Amino acid sequence: MRYLIVPVLLLLSASTFAQTHNAAKNAIAITAATLTQTTPLGFGAQYDRSIDKSGKWNFTVPVSYSFGNSNPCDPTIKTRMFRAYPGVKFYPAGNDHRVNYAIGASAVVGVGSSNCNCDAITDDKQKTQLDATAPASDKQFSKRTEAGVMINNALTVQACKHTFIGAELGLGSNYVNYRSIAGAEFAFRFSFNIGYRF
């Protein structure tokens, strides 16, 4: 009998936690670390809002700023981008558990600058050689814009009633406009979030 007490108490506490947490419709988060297809450094913020009574559908607006070296072979090549990823998340089991999983889709809109000298070169080896041999005048920053779509996976762990930590991984495709290049490019985002539900 006493072996059943602990599991029953755990189930009761989990259901009580879920009931008290269910009232939280909003979440804000600080993105402590962001990795993207252009740079491994970044930070940001995120706002989520439940848009149905069951808590399974959320509207989300993550924003990020990424910066730093965008070419491991040449430390002088830098990219700085501000991006927004407005979209929706679907929580198959709801978002009121200790551990929550979501899948969703988002748009990708980005604007920034880069000094990569990669005009119309598709071969990575040629691109690296051109970057390394380009004169300083060719490595001036130029405007870079992106627009695309991304499929996201998110995992959130409720640390306590209002506080959570989470990670998101997104993969997709961007249409990039940079110097004389205009075309599709692989899009990637990984972020680590610390947030508050209210």
Beta strands, then each sheet from edge to edge (+ up, - down):
strand 1: 26-36
strand 2: 41-50
strand 3: 57-67
strand 4: 79-84
strand 5: 87-90
strand 6: 99-114
strand 7: 142-158
strand 8: 163-178
strand 9: 181-197
sheet 1: 1+ 2- 3+ 4- 6+ 5-
sheet 2: 1+ 9- 8+ 7-
end
